[in-house]
């Protein structure tokens, strides 16, 4: 049997699963931010024509999957499995999307780390020969998350400066055991093929933080743990990557990651950014930045996917980051467990 | 690349991941039922010494994992990843278990189908060479489920005859790329080695049922779909298996499965049973039977695992079954999507 693991926590994908299609669908506010031009669809209004926020989110996720599929040149019938998750109790967005699409479904919950969780398991299924074409996806919605985790929107409660704004959006990627049929041209050049080369499964790190408005700080230590482990397992320097992106630590959490890694003599400055910091402008009144599964999902499926296809980014490491709290665990006085999974993607 | 898929929805595990350890921990009521002698631990009282039901459930899950590990002859340090899920919002039981154990963690949500979801992905990771030792687990607790999905326990509401009783319990299995170190003797005979040979990933089937007290009926069509697809993909007759077990359809759902398959000329009578029917006696006042992730998890990790080790059961097909509803989706008038995943296990 071939060994596909190196170090303590890292998978190696020797068959290099291809990311042959991707799409990002986001809400109005996200479409007014600096990443605007990279999104495939920007909603005119966040209900997306549905009567409930949960159904809106499910429709956004479905749209991202169908667009990624179209973009990949594959048909729905060629898909083996959907791997997807979201923040809503019992994965309502993903479950109802999968009911509509009628494709075998594996539901995942990793809070906001879900995009890399679905990418990792999707890459495993392709790389190992268990599937030919896979959907890896994740979504979130400001209004479903606020209702479920915080206050009714109508309450209009104040948010501290460390609070983050849940991204309304979904990202989806199609992973395949073959490269995309037919060469695509981008700006007069043949588009690069994207492949998943490595993945590092994170373990839970609990920094003891109990304040649900300090998610960035709660998740930062898990992020550092996973970056550190990834570099150790692969024997790479941070500078191996053109871009290292954490999921949704926001302004506060991003700085903590930089500081903590500096102590380990790892300098990320040149290549590191955080999707939660990138997705909104400072004047959009989102305090510490964006959050939610849809944050890293839409940035990677939009901006990073397209830049890599153009060859402008060659090597990227995505570390989606999750805070595994619930309203019940908070009420019971528990601190917030953080987790982060890393996926390495390269252009060929 | 080796093809590890047959038919439309079925994985083949050519390297045959070994189930080298298993354990089932259940509550007091489950311990008074007909499966009593097969469980590894029966709690004296369902709080398990914790102050909240959620923490009790998390402790039950952790206990099942640690016992399975002990049973497998491996150490915590040899484990690569934990795959686990439960019914509590944001997987509180699994997340806090994984925080305590400090092992890389992938959270899964498939409602009561979670035991086979974790077994499938665990088998993929072992079979594909991505891990050497994996935990696949799932849990549920009557009191956490009632509080979250139904009524406060203190309310003492009446339950219709079709309602099921959520099992307090957890099951855990250790999957490994090697057989168990050292031969074990059971009843004077060397214990059989258990291997996972196939798995069928289910798609969602929604029968249009909206009554949350009709879970068995809501999940039965998905169960039938997955059994049918599994037999078709593998080219097997139902009689290939000594035992075919659905997860938690209860008395009502079990009969629907038998009836629906008869229409397709598939006769399951001789080999088929349902974990939800098996786990309680009729006089235990549980109406249609047991339910919850912990139902099929504890029956398989207890009864079936031990009977297979003794060679009394040679070939088993477990189909854990999930109802992917949430309280929100019900309030929004949605019907209950069902899903079922199948895993084939054989003694060698």
HADDOCK unambig.tbl for C-alpha pairs under 7 A between the chains (distance, minus, plus):
assign (segid A and resid 1 and name CA) (segid B and resid 129 and name CA) 6.45 0.50 0.50
assign (segid A and resid 2 and name CA) (segid B and resid 129 and name CA) 5.82 0.50 0.50
assign (segid A and resid 3 and name CA) (segid B and resid 129 and name CA) 4.92 0.50 0.50
assign (segid A and resid 3 and name CA) (segid B and resid 130 and name CA) 6.64 0.50 0.50
assign (segid A and resid 4 and name CA) (segid B and resid 129 and name CA) 5.18 0.50 0.50
assign (segid A and resid 4 and name CA) (segid B and resid 130 and name CA) 4.78 0.50 0.50
assign (segid A and resid 5 and name CA) (segid B and resid 130 and name CA) 5.11 0.50 0.50
assign (segid A and resid 5 and name CA) (segid B and resid 131 and name CA) 6.60 0.50 0.50
assign (segid A and resid 11 and name CA) (segid B and resid 130 and name CA) 5.91 0.50 0.50
assign (segid A and resid 89 and name CA) (segid B and resid 89 and name CA) 5.19 0.50 0.50
assign (segid A and resid 89 and name CA) (segid B and resid 90 and name CA) 6.57 0.50 0.50
assign (segid A and resid 89 and name CA) (segid B and resid 326 and name CA) 6.59 0.50 0.50
assign (segid A and resid 90 and name CA) (segid B and resid 89 and name CA) 6.56 0.50 0.50
assign (segid A and resid 90 and name CA) (segid B and resid 324 and name CA) 6.72 0.50 0.50
assign (segid A and resid 90 and name CA) (segid B and resid 325 and name CA) 6.85 0.50 0.50
assign (segid A and resid 90 and name CA) (segid B and resid 326 and name CA) 5.71 0.50 0.50
assign (segid A and resid 92 and name CA) (segid B and resid 326 and name CA) 6.80 0.50 0.50
assign (segid A and resid 95 and name CA) (segid B and resid 324 and name CA) 6.43 0.50 0.50
assign (segid A and resid 98 and name CA) (segid B and resid 204 and name CA) 6.65 0.50 0.50
assign (segid A and resid 99 and name CA) (segid B and resid 204 and name CA) 5.18 0.50 0.50
assign (segid A and resid 99 and name CA) (segid B and resid 205 and name CA) 6.87 0.50 0.50
assign (segid A and resid 99 and name CA) (segid B and resid 337 and name CA) 6.79 0.50 0.50
assign (segid A and resid 102 and name CA) (segid B and resid 203 and name CA) 6.06 0.50 0.50
assign (segid A and resid 102 and name CA) (segid B and resid 204 and name CA) 6.29 0.50 0.50
assign (segid A and resid 103 and name CA) (segid B and resid 203 and name CA) 5.52 0.50 0.50
assign (segid A and resid 104 and name CA) (segid B and resid 201 and name CA) 5.82 0.50 0.50
assign (segid A and resid 104 and name CA) (segid B and resid 202 and name CA) 5.05 0.50 0.50
assign (segid A and resid 104 and name CA) (segid B and resid 203 and name CA) 3.86 0.50 0.50
assign (segid A and resid 105 and name CA) (segid B and resid 202 and name CA) 6.49 0.50 0.50
assign (segid A and resid 105 and name CA) (segid B and resid 203 and name CA) 5.59 0.50 0.50
assign (segid A and resid 107 and name CA) (segid B and resid 108 and name CA) 6.10 0.50 0.50
assign (segid A and resid 107 and name CA) (segid B and resid 109 and name CA) 5.13 0.50 0.50
assign (segid A and resid 107 and name CA) (segid B and resid 110 and name CA) 5.75 0.50 0.50
assign (segid A and resid 108 and name CA) (segid B and resid 107 and name CA) 6.08 0.50 0.50
assign (segid A and resid 108 and name CA) (segid B and resid 108 and name CA) 4.44 0.50 0.50
assign (segid A and resid 108 and name CA) (segid B and resid 109 and name CA) 5.36 0.50 0.50
assign (segid A and resid 109 and name CA) (segid B and resid 107 and name CA) 5.11 0.50 0.50
assign (segid A and resid 109 and name CA) (segid B and resid 108 and name CA) 5.37 0.50 0.50
assign (segid A and resid 109 and name CA) (segid B and resid 109 and name CA) 6.06 0.50 0.50
assign (segid A and resid 110 and name CA) (segid B and resid 107 and name CA) 5.74 0.50 0.50
assign (segid A and resid 128 and name CA) (segid B and resid 128 and name CA) 5.31 0.50 0.50
assign (segid A and resid 129 and name CA) (segid B and resid 1 and name CA) 6.46 0.50 0.50
assign (segid A and resid 129 and name CA) (segid B and resid 2 and name CA) 5.82 0.50 0.50
assign (segid A and resid 129 and name CA) (segid B and resid 3 and name CA) 4.91 0.50 0.50
assign (segid A and resid 129 and name CA) (segid B and resid 4 and name CA) 5.16 0.50 0.50
assign (segid A and resid 130 and name CA) (segid B and resid 3 and name CA) 6.63 0.50 0.50
assign (segid A and resid 130 and name CA) (segid B and resid 4 and name CA) 4.77 0.50 0.50
assign (segid A and resid 130 and name CA) (segid B and resid 5 and name CA) 5.12 0.50 0.50
assign (segid A and resid 130 and name CA) (segid B and resid 11 and name CA) 5.91 0.50 0.50
assign (segid A and resid 131 and name CA) (segid B and resid 5 and name CA) 6.60 0.50 0.50
assign (segid A and resid 201 and name CA) (segid B and resid 104 and name CA) 5.80 0.50 0.50
assign (segid A and resid 202 and name CA) (segid B and resid 104 and name CA) 5.05 0.50 0.50
assign (segid A and resid 202 and name CA) (segid B and resid 105 and name CA) 6.51 0.50 0.50
assign (segid A and resid 203 and name CA) (segid B and resid 102 and name CA) 6.08 0.50 0.50
assign (segid A and resid 203 and name CA) (segid B and resid 103 and name CA) 5.52 0.50 0.50
assign (segid A and resid 203 and name CA) (segid B and resid 104 and name CA) 3.87 0.50 0.50
assign (segid A and resid 203 and name CA) (segid B and resid 105 and name CA) 5.59 0.50 0.50
assign (segid A and resid 204 and name CA) (segid B and resid 98 and name CA) 6.64 0.50 0.50
assign (segid A and resid 204 and name CA) (segid B and resid 99 and name CA) 5.18 0.50 0.50
assign (segid A and resid 204 and name CA) (segid B and resid 102 and name CA) 6.31 0.50 0.50
assign (segid A and resid 205 and name CA) (segid B and resid 99 and name CA) 6.86 0.50 0.50
assign (segid A and resid 324 and name CA) (segid B and resid 90 and name CA) 6.74 0.50 0.50
assign (segid A and resid 324 and name CA) (segid B and resid 95 and name CA) 6.42 0.50 0.50
assign (segid A and resid 325 and name CA) (segid B and resid 90 and name CA) 6.86 0.50 0.50
assign (segid A and resid 326 and name CA) (segid B and resid 89 and name CA) 6.60 0.50 0.50
assign (segid A and resid 326 and name CA) (segid B and resid 90 and name CA) 5.72 0.50 0.50
assign (segid A and resid 326 and name CA) (segid B and resid 92 and name CA) 6.79 0.50 0.50
assign (segid A and resid 337 and name CA) (segid B and resid 99 and name CA) 6.77 0.50 0.50
